[in-house]
Amino acid sequence: MSADAHWSTWDAAIDAAVAVLEPRLVEVRRYLHAHPEPSREERETSRFLYEQLISVGIAARLGRNGLGVLADLDIGSPPPETPRIALRADIDALRIPDAKQTSYASQHPGLCHACGHDAHSAIIVGAALAAAAVGRDAAAEPVSLRPLRLRFIFQPAEETGEGGVWMVEQGAVDGCAAILGCHVDPDRKLGTVGVRYGVLTANCDEVEVIVEGRGGHAARPHQTQDPIAAAAQLVTALFQFLPRSVDARSPHVFSVGRICGGTLPNVIPHRVEILGSLRTLDREVRQKLKDRIEAIVHGVKEASGTSMHLRFFESIDSVINDSHVTSMLEAAAQSVLGAEGIDLIPHPSMGGEDFSAYLTRVPGAMLRLGVSPPGFVSPLLHSTDFDIDERALPLGVRILLRAAVRLTTYPPPVEPAAAI
């Protein structure tokens, strides 16, 4: 059987299974949306997803400390050399309130699935259930389907940039030939996807500076070493000099998201905390800016007479989509949506995504899945009223499973794409 005929047979089987499962996809997504759990605490979410898989006979196991789920599924009788393709979802929610007035709004105050991880989880659950259904049908009434080996990864702690590394440490991509993922995109309409070859997201480094001085009375600043004045000078210096430290044609951004210090207007405190974010696309630019931050912190420390402690943490590398895996993902998306549904993304995002942790071990790619209803502007990611058009869920399942089938036929080279 030719590759096209093989794919056509699989595509028809996938579509039939997904059509039956559509109500369950919505049910899974809404349950997760109503019961969000933050990074590092997703135990009930993990248990719920685990039970969805074992309910149809898929071999699954909970991750370390009950966080995350890993599951393998073989369809047919694949020989050992059959490539195993991984499909990944992130499962954590954000610590922000849910302002929606819907039946599935968050039941946990101060927590919300505002980044679409509930949708990602529902899509990968759907892919697992659909693949299992195809396997059962093929066993009951043998059809000419080539064997398929899949792995489903449900990852905690994406928002803190830790979970991808945790899952890799637990063997999430051991023995896999490629990994696939998707992220919902409210800037894209339902029925469209964004495809990007090469760099998709930025390197992200969180930056912490603790400024310590000598506190005192606000009327006698000469008797103090004012950490607030030093912190203000430091933030100004970083904003002024970092953009002039590297070629302006290389995208980079530094932002400060938190400055905390003091309790009363007439008391100069002894300590101020600054938290910021550094985002870059190039490895050399990343290192040069980190070195420059160290130099600026040292200079302001010396000038102010305060003590400053700098730390870079929760660093995430760029997601660099492998060209071969991306081409298979694009072909699968086109087979579902048509050529008009494919948008080639011209520029990388300066956002971060720890899908990159898997790409240090195995080639992979992630696409952007349109979830905005026609004629409506969806709320942005990380907004308190974020929601999706749930008709995107079966589209995501069909695209990812079709891409896995194509990658089984034409697996990528063994070596993953090198980081830049």
C-alpha positions in Angstrom: 0.0 0.0 0.0 1.3 3.5 -0.9 1.9 6.1 1.8 -1.0 8.1 0.6 -3.4 5.2 0.7 -2.1 4.2 4.1 -2.7 7.8 5.4 -6.1 7.9 3.8 -7.2 4.8 5.6 -5.9 6.0 8.9 -7.4 9.5 8.4 -10.9 8.0 7.8 -10.6 5.8 10.9 -9.4 8.7 13.0 -12.2 11.0 11.8 -14.8 8.4 12.6 -13.5 7.8 16.1 -13.2 11.5 16.9 -16.8 12.3 15.6 -18.1 9.9 18.2 -15.9 11.4 21.0 -16.7 15.0 20.4 -19.1 15.3 23.4 -16.6 13.7 25.7 -13.9 16.1 24.6 -16.1 19.0 25.7 -17.0 17.2 28.9 -13.3 16.6 29.8 -12.3 20.2 28.9 -15.1 21.7 31.0 -14.4 19.5 34.0 -10.8 20.5 34.0 -11.8 24.2 33.5 -14.0 24.0 36.5 -11.4 22.3 38.7 -8.1 24.1 38.0 -4.9 23.3 39.9 -1.8 25.5 40.0 1.8 24.4 39.0 3.3 21.7 41.3 -0.1 20.9 42.8 -1.9 19.1 39.9 -2.6 15.8 41.7 -6.4 15.7 41.2 -6.0 16.8 37.6 -3.4 14.0 37.0 -5.7 11.4 38.7 -8.6 12.5 36.5 -6.6 12.2 33.3 -5.1 8.9 34.4 -8.6 7.5 35.0 -9.7 8.7 31.5 -7.0 6.6 30.0 -7.3 3.4 32.0 -11.0 3.4 31.5 -10.4 2.3 27.9 -7.6 0.0 28.7 -4.6 2.3 28.0 -1.6 1.5 30.1 -0.9 4.6 32.1 1.2 5.6 35.1 1.2 8.7 37.3 4.3 10.8 37.4 6.6 11.4 40.4 4.7 12.6 43.5 1.4 12.0 41.6 2.1 14.9 39.2 1.5 14.2 35.5 0.7 11.1 33.5 2.6 9.0 31.0 0.8 6.4 28.8 1.8 4.2 25.9 -0.5 2.7 23.3 0.4 0.3 20.5 -2.0 -0.4 17.7 -1.7 -3.5 15.7 1.5 -5.6 16.3 4.3 -3.1 15.6 7.8 -4.5 15.3 10.4 -3.0 17.6 11.7 -0.7 14.9 8.4 1.1 14.5 8.9 4.7 15.6 7.1 5.8 18.8 5.5 9.3 18.5 4.8 11.3 21.6 1.9 13.8 22.0 2.2 16.2 24.9 -0.2 18.4 26.9 0.4 20.7 29.8 -2.1 20.5 32.7 -1.5 23.4 35.2 -3.7 26.5 35.7 -2.8 30.1 36.6 -3.2 31.8 39.9 -5.7 34.4 38.6 -9.5 34.6 39.2 -12.0 33.4 36.6 -14.4 36.2 35.8 -16.6 34.2 33.4 -20.3 33.5 34.1 -20.5 30.0 32.7 -21.6 26.6 34.0 -17.9 25.5 33.8 -16.3 28.5 35.4 -13.6 27.8 37.9 -14.9 26.4 41.2 -11.5 27.2 42.9 -11.2 30.9 43.9 -8.1 32.6 42.5 -7.4 29.8 40.0 -8.2 29.7 36.3 -7.3 27.8 33.2 -6.6 31.1 31.4 -3.8 29.7 29.1 -5.8 26.8 27.6 -4.1 23.9 29.3 -7.5 22.4 29.9 -8.0 22.4 26.1 -4.6 20.9 25.5 -5.3 18.1 28.0 -8.7 17.4 26.4 -7.1 17.2 23.0 -4.5 14.7 24.1 -7.1 12.7 26.0 -9.1 12.7 22.8 -6.2 11.6 20.8 -5.6 8.7 23.2 -9.3 7.6 23.3 -9.6 7.9 19.5 -6.5 5.9 18.8 -7.6 3.2 21.3 -11.0 3.1 19.5 -9.4 2.7 16.1 -7.2 -0.1 17.5 -10.3 -1.9 18.9 -12.2 -1.6 15.7 -9.2 -2.8 13.7 -8.8 -5.9 16.0 -12.5 -6.7 15.7 -12.7 -6.3 11.9 -9.2 -6.4 10.5 -8.5 -3.5 8.2 -5.3 -2.5 6.4 -3.9 -0.2 9.0 -0.2 -0.1 9.5 0.9 -0.5 13.2 1.2 2.7 15.3 3.1 3.3 18.5 2.1 6.3 20.5 3.0 7.9 23.9 0.8 10.5 25.6 2.4 13.0 28.0 0.4 15.1 30.5 2.9 17.5 32.0 2.6 19.5 35.2 4.2 22.9 36.0 4.5 24.4 32.5 3.8 27.9 33.9 6.8 27.7 36.2 9.0 26.2 33.5 9.8 23.1 35.5 7.5 20.4 34.4 9.1 19.6 31.0 12.4 18.8 32.7 10.7 16.7 35.3 9.0 14.6 32.7 12.2 14.2 30.7 13.9 13.0 33.9 11.2 10.4 34.2 11.8 9.0 30.7 8.9 10.8 29.0 10.6 10.7 25.6 12.9 7.7 26.0 12.5 5.6 22.9 10.5 8.2 21.0 11.3 9.3 17.5 9.4 12.6 17.7 7.1 14.7 19.8 4.1 16.8 18.9 2.2 19.5 20.7 -0.2 22.4 20.1 -1.2 25.6 21.9 -4.5 27.3 21.6 -4.3 30.7 20.0 -7.1 33.2 20.5 -5.6 35.5 17.9 -6.5 32.8 15.3 -10.0 32.0 14.1 -11.5 28.6 14.4 -10.5 26.3 11.5 -7.0 27.8 11.2 -3.6 27.0 12.6 -0.3 28.8 12.7 2.8 26.9 11.6 6.3 28.0 12.3 9.5 26.5 11.0 12.5 27.0 13.3 12.4 29.2 16.3 8.9 29.4 17.7 9.4 30.9 21.2 12.0 32.8 23.2 14.6 31.9 25.7 13.2 33.0 29.0 15.2 33.8 32.2 13.6 35.2 35.3 15.8 37.8 37.1 15.8 38.5 40.8 17.7 41.3 42.5 17.5 41.7 46.3 18.6 45.1 47.3 19.7 45.5 51.0 20.6 48.7 52.6 20.2 50.4 56.0 16.7 51.6 56.8 15.7 54.6 58.9 13.4 57.6 59.2 12.1 59.1 56.0 13.0 62.6 57.4 16.7 61.6 57.7 17.7 59.7 54.5 21.3 60.8 55.0 21.4 58.3 57.9 20.4 55.4 55.7 21.5 53.5 52.7 18.2 53.7 50.8 17.3 50.5 49.0 14.3 52.1 47.3 16.4 54.8 45.7 18.9 52.2 44.7 16.2 49.9 43.2 14.7 52.8 41.2 18.2 53.7 39.8 18.8 50.1 39.0 15.5 49.6 37.1 16.1 52.8 35.2 19.7 51.8 34.3 18.5 48.3 33.1 15.8 49.8 30.9 18.2 52.4 29.5 21.4 50.4 28.8 20.3 46.8 28.1 18.7 47.7 24.7 22.0 49.4 23.8 24.1 46.4 24.7 23.3 44.2 21.7 22.3 44.6 18.0 18.8 46.1 17.9 18.0 43.8 15.0 18.1 40.8 17.3 14.8 40.6 19.2 15.1 40.8 23.0 13.1 42.3 25.8 13.6 42.9 29.5 10.7 43.8 31.7 10.2 44.3 35.5 7.1 42.7 36.9 7.5 43.2 40.6 9.1 45.7 42.9 8.4 45.1 46.6 9.7 47.0 49.6 8.6 49.0 52.6 5.5 49.2 54.7 5.0 52.9 55.7 5.5 56.3 54.0 7.7 57.6 56.7 10.0 54.6 57.0 12.9 53.9 54.6 13.1 50.0 54.5 16.2 47.9 54.6 15.2 45.6 51.8 13.6 45.8 48.3 12.9 42.8 46.0 12.9 43.2 42.2 11.6 40.5 39.8 12.0 40.8 36.1 12.0 38.7 32.9 14.6 38.5 30.1 13.6 37.1 26.8 15.8 36.5 23.8 15.9 34.4 20.6 19.7 34.0 20.2 22.0 32.2 22.6 24.9 34.6 22.3 22.6 37.6 22.8 21.1 35.9 25.8 24.5 35.4 27.5 25.7 38.9 26.6 22.6 40.5 28.2 22.9 38.3 31.3 26.5 39.5 31.6 25.4 43.1 31.1 22.8 42.8 33.8 25.5 41.6 36.2 27.7 44.6 35.3 24.8 47.1 35.7 23.9 45.6 39.1 27.5 45.8 40.2 27.7 49.4 39.1 24.6 50.6 40.9 25.5 48.7 44.0 28.9 50.4 44.2 27.3 53.9 43.5 24.5 53.4 46.1 26.5 51.8 48.8 23.8 49.1 49.1 24.2 45.3 48.8 22.7 43.7 45.7 22.2 39.9 45.2 21.4 38.9 41.6 20.0 35.5 40.6 18.8 34.0 37.3 16.3 31.2 37.7 13.5 29.2 36.1 15.2 29.5 32.7 13.5 28.1 29.6 15.1 27.6 26.3 13.6 28.5 22.9 11.2 26.0 21.3 12.9 25.3 17.9 10.6 23.4 15.7 12.3 20.6 13.7 11.8 21.2 10.0 10.9 17.6 9.2 8.5 17.2 12.0 7.0 20.6 11.2 6.5 19.6 7.6 4.5 16.5 8.7 2.5 18.6 11.1 1.7 21.1 8.4 0.7 18.3 6.0 -1.6 16.8 8.6 -3.2 20.2 9.3 -3.7 20.9 5.6 -5.4 17.5 5.2 -7.9 18.5 7.9 -8.3 22.2 7.3 -7.3 22.7 3.6 -4.6 25.0 2.4 -6.6 28.1 3.4 -6.5 27.0 7.0 -2.7 27.2 7.2 -0.9 30.4 8.2 2.9 30.3 8.2 4.0 32.4 11.3 6.5 35.0 10.1 8.1 35.9 13.4 8.9 34.0 16.6 7.0 34.8 19.8 8.7 36.4 22.7 6.7 34.1 25.0 8.1 31.1 26.7 7.1 27.4 26.5 8.9 24.5 28.3 8.0 22.2 25.4 11.7 23.0 24.7 12.8 20.6 27.4 11.7 17.6 25.3 13.5 19.0 22.2 16.9 18.6 23.9 16.3 14.8 23.6 14.1 14.3 20.5 13.0 16.3 17.5 9.5 17.8 17.6 7.2 20.6 16.7 4.3 22.6 18.1 1.6 24.4 16.2 -0.9 27.2 17.1 -4.5 26.1 17.1 -7.1 28.8 16.3 -9.9 28.9 18.9 -11.6 32.2 18.3 -15.2 32.0 17.1 -16.0 33.5 13.7 -17.0 37.1 14.1 -15.8 37.4 17.7 -12.6 38.6 19.2 -11.6 36.2 21.9 -10.1 37.3 25.3 -6.3 37.1 25.3 -4.3 34.3 27.0 -3.8 34.9 30.7 -6.9 37.1 30.9 -9.6 36.5 33.6 -12.3 35.9 31.0 -10.4 33.6 28.7 -12.4 31.0 26.9 -12.3 29.0 23.6 -14.6 27.8 20.8 -14.8 24.2 21.8 -15.2 23.1 18.2 -11.5 23.5 17.9 -10.9 20.4 20.2 -11.7 17.7 17.6 -9.7 19.6 15.0 -6.7 19.5 17.3 -7.1 15.7 17.9 -7.4 15.0 14.2 -4.4 17.1 13.3 -2.1 15.6 15.9 -3.1 12.0 15.2 -2.8 12.4 11.5 0.7 13.9 12.0 1.7 11.0 14.2 0.7 8.6 11.4 2.7 10.5 8.9 5.7 10.6 11.1 5.5 6.8 11.6 5.9 6.5 7.9 8.6 9.1 7.5 10.3 9.5 10.9 12.7 12.4 11.4 16.5 12.0 11.5 17.8 10.6 14.7 19.6 13.8 15.8 17.4 16.7 17.0 17.8 20.2 15.6 20.7 22.0 17.3 19.8 24.9 19.7 20.8 28.4 18.6 
